[in-house]
Amino acid sequence: MGFWLSTVGLNRTGKSCRLRWVNYLHPDLKRGRMTAEEERLILELHEEWGN
């Protein structure tokens, strides 16, 4: 297995694969700008709970 991985150049760890899935590949990942409602909710919750 190690020879195959070095041959194709895949040097990802399990952690890096998980992070790539969570941050880039997950089908439910919402891309683009936040809506006005989302921004309002963030400000409201920040006012209530702080940082």
N, C-alpha and C positions, 0 to 999 in steps of 0.2 A: 504494500500500500504506500509506503514512504517513497519508493522510487517513482510510482505513478504521480503522486502529488508534486514531487520535485520536477518531474518532466513537464507537467501542464502548468506549473507555476502557481498552484493554489497554496497559499501560506496562511490561510485563515484558521483561527482557533474557534472553538465552539462559541466562546464569548463574542468574538467579532462577527460570526455568522448570525447570532441572535440579535446583536445590535443593528446589523444591516437590515434584518427582517423588520425589526420594530421601527426603525427610523426611515426606511426607504421602500421596502417591498410589500409590507402588510397591505392587503386589499382594502381594509377599512380606514387606512390613513387618509385624512382629509388634507388636501393640498390647496394652496391659494390663500387669499386674504381672509382675515376674520370678519364676520358680519358685525353690524352695529349692535345687534342683540348680544353677541358673544363678548364684545368689548364692554358693554354695559354690565353684563353679569360679572365679569372679572373685576371691574371697579366696585361694584356693589359688594362682592365677597371680600375684596381687599379692605373696604371700609369696615366691614363687620369683623373680620378676623385678623387683619393686618398681614404682615409678611409671614 
